[in-house]
Amino acid sequence: MILDAGDPLAHLRAQFRSPGGYLAACTAGLPMIGTRVAMAAEYSRRPDVDEYCRAVEATRAHFASLVGVAADRVAIGSQTSVQVSVIAASLPDGAEVLVPEHEFSSLVLPFVHAGRDIRVRAVPLADLAVEMTAETRLVAFSLVQSASGAVADADAICAAAARVGARTLCDATQAVGWMQVNAERFDALVCHAYKWLCAPRGVALLTLSEDFARTLRPVHAGWYAGDDPWASCYGGAAALAGCARRFDVSPAWQAFVGAEPALRAFAEADMHAIHTHVTGLAATFRARLALPERTSAIVTWPDATGADLARLTAAGITASGRNGSARVAFHVFNDAADVERAAVALDC
């Protein structure tokens, strides 16, 4: 492949085979060539536990770089809902958790089913900041909404939380990989890497501020949460790690082998260039559909019957339908031809 020296994303694009109308990074990212090579090599040799641990720690470091925190502030896991449940388990009885309406269930259900008198109150995303009160102990929200692609006003939300003394939990699963994300702004941030970071499913990351981490109980602690995991394999006397690693769960080893090259590629990429590229494609597509302007890589529009999704599918385009809307997403591997193909399929 001949790379365009003037394209800041050329090396990253070269990691993907032609997507052929794949507009569903918001559902699952495409695997990179580096991931394919790493996974193929993994299954052609004997298991190497030392290599697995190196992949885990490298993935942790790449994610830390992507979201602007030190690696010891990052805990690893397999599902964001499990990581959110650590926070739910540490809330006091009667605590109010404020969430957006139509929020992704993995961010809401751990609080709803915490088994204690935790009150979950849902309000429109645009009202999160103004709806916070002295009773709100935690505000939990996705930086980019899965169902609509709307981007939350994190500045207003964090400022309001500070005023009332509430903690902030941000789900950045639909954000990290196409927009700059600063985890320092939030008490906690969760992200599953199989969407915009194009990693295998089974790699979830949790960042915690040091003071918030001190209030949490490592309810899922296992051997990998130990200060020295290989000395924590037996019994109950092992000391847990003194940093966010005490919230680690045993990693899905092969998933991390595939995730490491993917997260490394995004950590080394120009995120501003990615943001400009994907939001530009999305803006062009919105204009073709006469949709309101919005700075997001995800485009949704009403499609209650699924007719538009069916038209896209018939045209060989991979898209999705969520919450009564059709949904497409534009990532680094997409280009203007994908916009044209989707618009033509919808007669726009």
N, C-alpha and C positions, 0 to 999 in steps of 0.2 A: 504494500500500500504506500502510495506517495503522499506525504503529509504536506499540508499547506503551512509554510513557515510563518505566514502572517496570521494564522488562526490560533488564538491562545488556547483553544479547546481541541486542537488537532490530535494531540497524544491521547487525550481522554476518549475522543470519538473513535480512535483506532482500536480501542479495547472492545468495541461492540461490532458484531456482525449486523448487516443491514436489517433493521427491524421490520420492514415491509408493512407499514401501517399499524405498528404497535403503539397505541395511545393509552396505555394503562399502567404507567409507572406508579400511579396512586393505588393500584391494586397489588402489583408485584413488579419489581424491576427486572430488566433483562440481565442475564448473567454475562459477566465480562469474560474475555478470552483468558485473562489471568486467573479468574476463578475456575474456569473449565479446566485449565491446565493443572492447577493445584489440586482440584478434586480428582481428576483422572490419575494423577501421580499418587494421591493418597490411597486410592483403591487398587493400585497395582503393586503395593509393597506391604510389608508387615507393619502393624500399628507401631507408632513411635510416640510414646507418651511425652517425652521431652519436647518433641517437635510440636505436639498439641499445645503444650503450655507456652511455648514461644509464640505460637499463633494467637493464643488468647491475650497474652500481654502486649503483643504488637497491635492487635485490634483495639485493645483498650487505649493504647497511646494514640493511635490514629484518631479515634473518636474524640479523645480529649483535645487534640489539636483542632479538630473540626469545630468544636463548640467552645473553645477558649478557656479550658480549665486544666489543672494539673491532673496527671493520670491517676494519682491516688485519691482523686475525688470521684472516680468512676467505678461503679459496680457493674458486674456482668451477670447476665441471665439469659433466659430463653423466651420469655413472654413479658410484655409490659404489664399485663394485668397482675401477674405475680409480684412484680416490683411495686405496683401501686398498692397491693394488699399489705405490704410492709408499712406503708404510710397510714392506711386505713386502720391497721391493728394498733397503731400508736396514738390515735385520736381519743380524747376523753369521751365518756358517755355524754350524750346531749349535744355534741359538737355539731355545728352547722357547716356543711360543705356546699359551696356555691358552684354550679356548673352551667354551661350553656345548654339551651334546648337543642335537642338532636345531636348531642355529643356522642362520640364513639363509645360503645358500651364498655369496652375494656377499661376506660377511664372512670366509669360511673358505677358499674356493678360491684366492684370491691368495697365501695362505701355503702351501697344499698344493702348488701348482704354481709356486712361486717359482724352481724350477730349482736349488735349493741344499739343503743338509742342514738344513732347518728342520723341527723336530719339532712337529706340531700334536697337542695332547692335549685330548680332549673329556671333560668331566665334567658331572654334573647341574648345572643352573643354581644350585640352592640351595647347591652345594658349591664354587662358584668361589673364594670367599674362603679356605676352609680347605685347598683343594688347591694353592694357590700355594706354591712352594718357592724356594729360592735359585737354582734352575735356570731359573725362569720369567723370560723377558725381556719378555714382553708378554702382557697379558690382553685379549682382544677379545670383546666381548659386545654384544648389543642391549639397550638400556634396557627396551624392551618386546618380548617375543618374538613373532615373526610367527606361528608355528604355534600357540601356546597363549594369547597375550595376557598371560602372566605378566610381572610387573614385577620387574626385577632389584633386588637390595639394593645400590644403588650405593655407599652409605656403607661397608658392610662390604667391598666389593670394592676400593674406592679405599684404604681403610685397610690392607688386607692387601697390596696392591701397594706401598704406601709402605714397609711393613715389610721386604719382600724386595727392594726396588729394582726392581720391574717397572714398565713403562710401561702406561698404560691407553688403550684404543681403544674408544670407545662408538659404536654405531650407533643414532642417535636417530630413524630414519625413521618408526618406529611410535609415536613419542612427541611430537615437536614438532608442535604444533597442537591438542593436547588436554590436555597437562600442562606444568607449568612445568619447564623444563630449563635447567640452569646448566652451560655448556660449560667454565667455569673449573675444574670438578672433574676434568677428564680431560686427558690429554696430547694426545689427538686425538678429534675427534667428527665423524662423517659423517652426512649426512641427505639423502635424496632427497625433493624437495618435492611430488611428484605424488600423495602419499597424503593425509595429514591436513592438509597446507597447501594442497591443492586447486589446485596449479599444473599447467601442462602437463608431460608427461613430457619429461625432458631437462635438468632443473635440479637439480644436486647441489651440496651445500656441504660444505666441510671446514674445521673450526677446529683450530688448532694452538697449543699453548703455545710461547712463544718459545724456551725451551731445547730442547724436543723438535724444533722446526722446524730448529734448527741441526744436528741429527744426520741429517737427511733429505736425499736427493739429488733434485733436480727432474728425474726421469727422463723425464717427459713434456713437458719445456719446449718451448714453441713461441713464436710471435710474441707471444701475449697474456701470456706470463710476463715480458716485458721491463719494465724500469723505466718506459719510455715505449713502450707497444705499437706505436705508429705509427712509431717509429724502430727497431723490432726485426723488420721484415718481411723483411729480406734479410741473408744472410751469417750468420756465427757469432760476431761480435765484440760483439754487443749485451750490455749489462749487464742481468742479471736484477733484478727488483724486490727490495728489501731487506726486504720483509715477506712475509706468507703469499701474496701475489699471485704470487710466483715459482713457485708450484705450480698456478697457473691453467692451464687448457687453453682453447683457442679456444671461445668460448661458442656454443651453439645459439641464435642471435639471436632468432628468433621465439618460442622457448620462454620466453626471459627477458622478452619484451614481455608475454606472458600471465601470467608469474609475478609480475611487479612489483605489480600491483594486488592479487593474492591475498595475497602475503606482507605487503604494507602493511596490509591489513585485519586479518590475524591479529596483527601487531605492535602495532596500535592497540587490539586487543580486550582484554577482561578475562579473562586466562587462568584465573584462579581460578574465575570464573563458568563458563567452558567446562568445566573439570575437574569442577565440581560437577554440572553438567547432564548430561554424558555418563556419568559414573560412576553417577549416580543412575538413569538409564535402564537401564544395564547391570545394576545391582543388582536392579531390579524384574524384569527379564527372567530373571536367574538364580533369583530366588525363585519365579517361575512354573514354571521347569523343575526346581526343587528341587536346584539346583547349589550347591556350596560357595561361600561368600562370597569375593570377591576385588575389590580396588579397581583396576579396569581398564576401559577403554572397549571392550575386545574380549572377547567371550564365546565359548568353545569347549566342545564336549562330544563324546563318542565317537560316531562315525557311520561305521563301517568300510564299510558297504555303500552309503553315500550316500543312504539312504532319507529321512532328515530333510532333507537339502539338496534332494532332489527335491520334497518336500512344500512347502518354502518357495518354491521356484521356481514350482511349480504355482499357488501363491497370489499370484504376481506380485511376490514379494520377491527382491531381488538380494542373495545371500549368497555364501559361498564354502566350499570344502572343502579342508582342508590336513592332511596327515600323519595321515590316518585320522580326522579330526574335522570336524564342521560348525563354521562360524565366522561370527559376525555382529559388526558394529561399530556403535557409536552415536556420531554426531557432532553438531555444533551444529545441523545442518539436520534432525535427527530429533526426534521428540517421543513422547509417551505413546501416540499412535495407532499408531506403528510397533511399539512393544512389544506392544500388544494384537494387532495384525495377525499378527505372527510367532508369538506364543503360541497364538493360535487355530489357525493353520496346523499347529501341532504338537500340537493337542488338549491344551494345558496351561492 
